[in-house]
Every structure is written in C-alpha cells, then in structure tokens.
Amino acid sequence: MIGVLRLFTTMEIYQLKVFLAVARCLNFTEAAESLNLTQPAVSAKIKSLESDLKASLFNRLGRQIQLTHVGQYLVKEAEKLVELEANITDKIERFKQSSFNQIAIGSSIGIARDWLPKIIYKYRQKHPEIKIRLEVFNDIKSLENAIKKDNIDLGFSEIISEDNIELERRNIASAEYGLVVAHNSRLAKKNWQTLNDIKQKSLLLLSDRFASHRVFVSRLAELGLKLTDFPHVEIVDTIGLMRTYLIQGNYIGFASNLEFQAELDSKILSVVNLQEFALHTNIYVSFTPKTAKETDENRSLAPSNKFLALLPLPEHSAFGSPTFLKSDRHRQETITINLGVQNGTIPSISAGLILQRLRLLEHFLPKTGRYTQVKYDIQWHNFSSGMPIAKRLRSQQLDIGILGDYPLLQCAIPNSDTPSINPTLLVIFVSINPNGDGNAVIVPEKSKLETIEDLKGETIAFPTGSSAHGMLLRTLSHLDLLAEVQLLPIENSQLKT
C-alpha cells in the first residue's frame, strides 16, 4: 500500500475516481452522468491524468473506448487508494461527529437507480438533521465486506452471499424479473412468454455485475439450462447501453423492474411476464449484529432504525425466495427425492404438474448451511390414481405423494408387515372439497341413466382405492343404495401408471 501511495502522490484522488468511473462504464457520457459532471469535464480529467502519468489509459476506437494495459493496471491500484481514502475520511468523519446524526448506506447498482433514492428522499425530508452518504457497489462481495468493516451501516441488494452468514439480513421488499422490450414492440402486447419462446430471439443481458444477470443464470441452472443454450445473447455493461439497444434495436432484454422503473413508468419500455420467472424475488437489507444491537438499544435515536422504519413491507414475502451468490465449493452430496403425483386429476395439478414444469422445488429447496454442498436429484412419478402412491409411500419407495381423500385414509392404516416403519405424515391440504367435485359417474352416450337413484340394480366399475371409490361409497351409503348395486373394482394394475 505504501508503494501505491508513493505512486499517486502527484495525482488528485478525484482524478482517480473519475478514471474508475470511465473504466467501469467504458463510456465518457455515462461516466459523466454517474459523477454529475459534464462530458468535457470528464475528458479533461482523464487527459490531465494521462499527462501526469505520461501514458495513455484508453484506446479510442471511434465512439468506443478500451482500457490499455497501463489502464488495466491502474484500475486495480487506484481502487486500493480510493478505498483507503474513503476509509480514512469516513473514520475521521465518524470521530468528529456523533453516531446519531449520520448514516452510511450501501447499495447494488440496480437498487440505487430508482428504488432506493425515493426512500432516501423521504428519509431526508423526515430527518433533515441526519446526514446521509450513499455508496454504490459493483458486486455483492464488496458491499458485504464494507458492511463487515463498519464502513456501511445498511446495505441493500437483490442477492446475498452464502459466505457472510454473520451478517443479519431482512427481506424488506420484492423485485419482479421478466422480459423488457420497447413499448411499441409487437411482443409488448403479449402477456406471457416462456424461455422456449425466446430461445431463437436476440436476448440482451446486463453483465454479471448486475443482479438480473445472476438471477437469470441461477434460474437457468435450476431448470437444467445454460446461457449457451441461447444462441443469440448479447451482454452489455451499463443500464444506459441496454436501454439504447432495447429502444433502437430489435432486442429482448431480461431485467428487473428496479433497473428500468423510470422507463416503465414513462412507457418507453414494457415488461412481458416470463413463465419461469413468475415468482417475485426478495430485496434485502443487510447489517452487522453491532448495528442491530444499536438499533434495539436506541430505538428512538438510531439513524438505522429510523431508516428501517421507512422501508415498505414485502408484498410477496410468502413466495419470495433468496437468490444466493454461489460459493465455489464443490457440491459432494446428492439428495434424491421421489415424488408421486397425479397429473391427470385437476385438484392435484397445483402440487404436481405446476411444481414440476416451473421447477419450483429446485427454486425453494435450501441451498445454505447444512445444504451448501448438496445437489438435489428430483424424480417425478406420475400415476393415474392415488392408491399406488399410497402403497409406495408405505413401502418408502416414495418420499412425497399427492393424494386424494380416500387414498389418504389408506396411509393411516398401520402396516402389519413392517410395523417399525414410521407412518406417513399429512403435511398440507392442496385443495379440499368434501362433495367429491372432480369425480363423476360416466355412462354410455345412449344410456337412459340420469340420476344416482337410477343406478339401482346396475353394475358400477371404479378404480380401487381412488377418490372416486370413496365418493361412490359415501354417496351410495347416504342414499341407502349400497346393497342395491353391483360393485366392480378395477385393480390399479389395469390402469395406466
């Protein structure tokens, strides 16, 4: 670090900050916007820095620029010096002032663009005596490290790291991900698309510095897909560049409402729902246990608590799922889960077919702590009725079964063959209708049978142990017809499984 300080003794720290902004955006205009400067002022700072170093930092290729080898080296070293300067300045400022009249907030790029500034504005209006500092981070690890070092009081992000488990996190809002297109695009008139619908289209993504890129890649992995499965993918490094591509070109972007909220509100861009991303994801605030303790002990005074009080409650917290920045540790353990479903019956498809097609189990199964190194192998077994599922649950060939009411009762019968095996457990009701809706008596087209009472003296076939079996017994018993009909059970081996 001493060598770094000696190297930059003749330079202004602000010059380096301007340089890093241009290096990050690779666009003088966008860097100027982020610094609240004019484009000529940014160009002048870069020229002055190049003059001090007697070396070019950027190659100018028309309207595009690229870092030279010297520029690439300077990025790494300048970041160290700027971080050191920020730490020193922050600690001096904290020493000069009471901890009860300032707050340091860190944020990811997407959240800092529109969502967070609105809350900061409300905070400033309500607590003008508290000074606010907002710092935008390019990646989640840098943000979380700044929180751990107490350089940041509260950190806001759409994804969280698996590694920093000592940080406290709260789900405070939700974000929606989908396809973003020009408002006048024909695709904008569609309500839903699937990944398969857009595979051959020109797909535009922000770079992996942005949460939307990581969310997209993470969900593809859950679905057994890769980014290379989409042959026409272009990646851009700034929100401004993505906006231009979407408005002027025939591109389909993937992003969150956080990154393009202003354009969506002004109807420059439109969102098309993507089936595989129908669920909302979470927005998190992270802080150290020390900050949490200060908030609890000084509830009426702590700036952090006053800020947290302004945050919106998550509208979809019951369905939100964390998106983790994956660690590089090798996953060694595999957990196999066997599920028995009845995709041919309407009441049970919400717990079977929908979960299977949208890969919702893969999305919600735990991926941290005990399960950090776990890979899930999910096996779906489709049956035409519930009785085979009940039998396989009892014999432990299935881990989870989706059953109707009558087959469910079969699971409660003690297993005389293997009494040591734990009984099956009822976890949740997916749908309930005691009247047997979804079952029916089917007769030939020319049959004269019109009511249940007309079944007297007839033969009725039914799948053994099914919900239809249970409904039939209840109905006939209720009408005192059980002894008046001939019952013909159809074994499950005769049904398609």
N, C-alpha and C positions, 0 to 999 in steps of 0.2 A: 504494500500500500504506500510506503514511503517513496518507492520508485514512481508510482503513479502521481503522487503529489508533486515530485520534482519535475516530472514531465509536463505538467499542466500549470506551472507557476506563472507563466506568461499569458495564460488564457483566462477568459471570464467563464465562470460556471454557467452563466446564462447562455453563452455561445454553445457550450456542450449540450445543454438542454434543447436548444433549437436544433442542433445537429441530430440528436437522438430522435426528435420528433420527425424530422425529414427521413431519417433512416428507417423509422418504423412505418411511415406512410408511403415512402418512395414516391412522394408527390408533394411539391412545394405548396400548392394551393391548399391541399387538405391539412398539411402541417401548420400552415398559417391559421387556418380556421381553429384547429385544436389549441393554438397558442394565443388566439385572439390578436393576431398581428396581420399586417398586410403582406402580400406575397413578395413585393420588393424588399421589405424589411427582412424577411427570412432569407432571401437570396443574398442580401448584403452581409448578414451574419455568417453565412456559410463561406462567402468569398473571403471575409476577414479571417476566419479560422484557417482556411486553406493557405492564406498568405502567411499567417503565423507559423504554420507547420511546414511551409514550402513544399506542399504535396497536395495532389488532387484527392478529394474524398469521394467524389461521384463521377461516374461516366455519364455524360449527357448523350442520349440516343434519341434525337428528336424530342418528342414530348415525354419520353420515358427516361428514367434515371436508374442507375445501378451503383451499388457500393463498389469502390475499388478495393484492392487488398489492404491498403492503408486504412480505408474507411471501415472495413470489416474489423480490423484490429482495434480501431478507435472506439467502436461501439462497445466492445467488451470492457475496455479500460475506462471509458467515460461513464458507463453505468456504475462502476465501483465508486468513482469520485462523486458523482451526483448523489448516490445513496449515502455516502459518508457525509456529504454536505447537508443532506436532508436530516440525517440522524442528529448531527451536531446542532443544527438550527432548531430542530424540534425539542431536543432536550434542554437547550438554553431557554427556549420559549416556555416550556413547562416549568422550568425552575423560576422564571421571572413571574409567572402568573399562577394563580390558584387553579387547582384542577377542577374547580366548579364553575369556571367561566369559559371553557373551550372544549371542543370535541373534534377529534380527527376521524374521518370516515374514509374507508377504502371501498373500491367498487370494481367489478368487472366492466369491460367496455360496453357491453350491451345494456346493462342496467344503468350505467352512468349517462346514457344518451338521452333518455326521456323520463323513465320511471322515477329514478331517484331524485333528479333535480326538482321535481314537483313537491316531493316530501321535504327536501331541504328548504325550499322556499316557504312552505307552511311553518317549518320549524323556526326559520329566521323571523317570520312575522310574529310568532307567538313568544319567542325568547330572543329578542334583539340584543340582550346583554351577553349572550353566549357566542363566542367566535367559532366559526366552522371552517375546517380545512378538508377539502375533498381531494383524494388522490386516486387516479385511475390506474389499474394494474393490467398488464398484458396477459397474465396467466394466474391460475388459482394458487399455485405454489408460492409465488411471490407475495400474493395478497395474504395468505395464511401465515407466511413467515413474518410479515410486517405486523400482523396481529400478535403473534407469539412474542415478538421483541418489544411490544407495547408502543410501537410507532403508530399504530392504528387502534382506535377504541372499538369501532364496529366495522365489520367487513361484510359487504353484500355481494352475493354471487348466485348463479343459476346451478352450479355444480359444486361439489365438495370433494375434498381429498380423503382417501382411505387412510392416509398415514397420520394426519394430525388429529388423532382421536381425543387428545387432551383439550381441544377447543370445544366450547359449548356452542351449540347451533340451535336455531329455532326456524321452523318453517313459517314465514310471515306473509307469503303471497303466492300466486301461481303465475306461470307463463304458459302461453299456447304456442305450439310449433306447427307449422304447416307450409304449404306452398305459397310463395309470394310471386305475383305476376302483375304486369301492367294493368291498370284499371280498364283499359279499352281492349284487353286481350279477350279472345273468344273463350279461353279457359276460365276467365274470371266469372263467367255466367254459370259455371258448374259448381255444385255444392260439395261433391266428394270426388276424390281420385284415390287410386292405390299406387303402391310402388311399381307394380307391374305396368300400370297405365303410362308411367312416365319414364320407363327404362330406356326407351329409344329417343327421348327428347333431350334437348340441351339443358342440362342441370347446372345451376350455379350455386356454389357454396362459398361461405367465408372461410378463411384459413383456420387452422386448428387453434389459433389464439382465442377464437370466439367459442362460446358455449354451444351455439347452434351446431357447429361442426362436430363437436364431441358428442352431443346428443344424437345427431344423425348416425354417426359411426357406431355408437354404443347400441342403438336400437337395431341397426342392421345386424350386428353380431348376435343379438337375441333372436333375430329372425333367421339366422343361418346364412346371412348375406354379407357381401363385402363391397367396398366402394368401387372396386374394379368390375363388379357386375353391371355397373352403369357405364356404357362405353363413351358417353358424351358428357363428361364432367369438367367444368372449368372452376378453378379456385382463385378468388381474389382476396386481397389483404386488407381492404378497407370497406366500410359501410358505404361511403360515398361512391366508390367504384362499382359496387354491387348495384346501388340504386341506378346509376347511369346505364349499366348493362340491361337491367330489367326494363327501364323506360324506353330505351332506344333500340334494344335488340330483341330477338325472339327467344328470350331465355325464361326458364322457370327456376326460381330461387327457392331455397329452403332456409327458413329463418324463423325467429320468434316475433311475436307482436312487440316485444321490448325494443328490438333493433330498428323497427320501421314504424313505430307507433304514429309519428307525425305524418308520414306519407300515407298511412292507412286512414288516419282521421281526415286528411285533406283529399282523399280519394284519388291520389296519384297512383297508388298501388292497391291491390286487393289480395285477400287471403283465400285460398282454396283448401278446405279441410283434407287432410291426408289420413286415410283409414287407419294405417298402422301407428299414427301419432294422435289418435282421438283423445287420449288422456292428457290432462294438464300435468305439467311438471312443477316442481317447487322453486320458490325463490327463498334463499336463506340469508339470515344474518348470523355472523359468527363473532365470537369474542372470547377473551380469556376468562378462566374462573375468577381471576382477580377483579375484572370488570364486573362480573356477575355479582361478586360479593359487595363491591362498592355500590352497585345498583340496589341491592337488597337492604344494605345498611343505611343508605342515604336516599331513600325512595323519592323524597320531595326535592332533593337538591341535585342529584347526579345528572349531568347532561345526557349521559347514555340512556338513562331511564326515561327522561323527557322525550328523547328521540324515539325510543321504542314505543312510547305511548301513542305516537302519531301514525304508526305503521298500520296498514289495513290488515284485517283478519283474512286468512286464506279462504277463498270461497269453495275450494275443492280439496281441502286437506284430507278428506276421507279417501280420495282416489289418487292424490299426488304421490309420486314415487321419486326417491332421490336418484340423481344421476351422478355417479362417482367418477372422479379422475382415477383411473385404474393404476394400481402399483404394478411394477414389473416383475413381481414374484411369480414363480411358476406354479400353476394350479396342479396339485398332485392327486387330490381325492375326487372320486366321482360318486355322486349320489343318484341312484336310479329311482324314479318314481313311476309306478304303474297306475294308470287311471282307467276305470271302466265307465264309459259314457253311453248314452242312448241318443245319438244324433238324429234319429228318425222321429223322436217324440218332441212336440212343441214345448211342453213345460220345462224340459231339461236342457234345451239347447243353450240357454244363457250360461249354464255351468259346464257345458261341454263344447259344442261347436264354436261358440264365440270365443271362449278362452283359448281354444286350440288354434283357430285361424289368426287371431290377433297376437298370439304368443304372450298372453297376459301373465301366465305363470312365470315364464322366463323373465318378465319385466319386474315382478314383485317379489320373487324369491330372494332371501337375504344374500348379500354379497360382501358383508364386512364381518369383522370379529372372527368368530368360530368358522365362518363360511368364506373367508377371504381366499382360500386356496381350493375352493370346491368348484367342480364342474357338474352341472345337472344334466342327467340323461332322462328326458321325459318321454314315456311310452304311452300312447293313447290306444285304447282297445274299445272298439265300437260294437255294441250289442243291440239286437232288435227288441229286447225286453229286459226287465230288471232281475229276474231270477238267476240267470247265470252270473250276474255281477255279485249278487248276494252270496252265492256259493263260493266264488273266487275270493271274496273278502274273508269268508270264514276259513278258507284254506290258506290265506295270506299270499295268494297269487296276485292280488291287487292291493294297493295301498289306499286308494281313494275310489269310491264308487258313487255315481249319481243315480239315485233310486227313487221310484215312486213309493206311495204309502204302503201298499201291500207287500212288495218285496222287502221294504224296510223292516216290517214286522218279522220277517223270516230271520233277519240278522239278530233279533233279540232272543231267539230260541237258543238255549245252551247247546254247545257242541259236545255230544256224548263221546265222540271218537277221540277228540283231543281237548279235554277239559282244561288243560293248563294254558291253552292259547287265550290271550286277552280277548274279551268281547269287542265287537265293533262299536264305534262311538258315533253318535249323531252330532255333527258339527254345526250345521246351519240348514235352515229351510230356504230353498231357492225359490219355490213357488208353492202356494198352498191353495187347494180348492177341495173342500170335503164333499162337494156334489159330484165329483168324478168328471168334471169338464175335461175334454181332450180324449175321452173314451166314448165309444158308441157301439150300438148293435148294428151290424151290417147284414143286410138281407139281399137276395137276388133282385134284380131290377123289376121283374114282373111279380114279385111277391105281394100278397094281399095283407101282410102283417103291417099294422100301423101303430100299435101301442104295445107297451110291455105286457099288458094282460093277454094280448094275442099270442104270446109265446107259450101259453098253457098247452101242454101235450107235444111241444116241439123239441128238437134236439139243438143244443147250443154248443158250439165249439169255442174254445178260448185258450190262450197261451197260459200254461201252468205257472202259478206264482206271480203273474203280472198284475199291474194296477187294474187292468181290465177284469181280471179274475176277481179281485177284491171288490170292485164296483158291482159286478154281476151278483156276487153272493149277497152283498148288502141290500141291493135293490130287490132281488127275488125274495129274500127273507122279510123285508119290510112289507112287501105285497102278499106275503104268505103263499108264494108260488114255488118255493124251493123244491117241494116234493112233487110238483106238477110238471116238471120239465126233465129232460134227459141231458145231463152234462157230459160233454165230450172233451176231456183235457188234451191239449196238443203239447207234447213234450218239447222242450227247448231245442233238442237235437233236430227237430223237424223244422225249426225256424232258422233263418239266415243269421249267422253271427259274424 
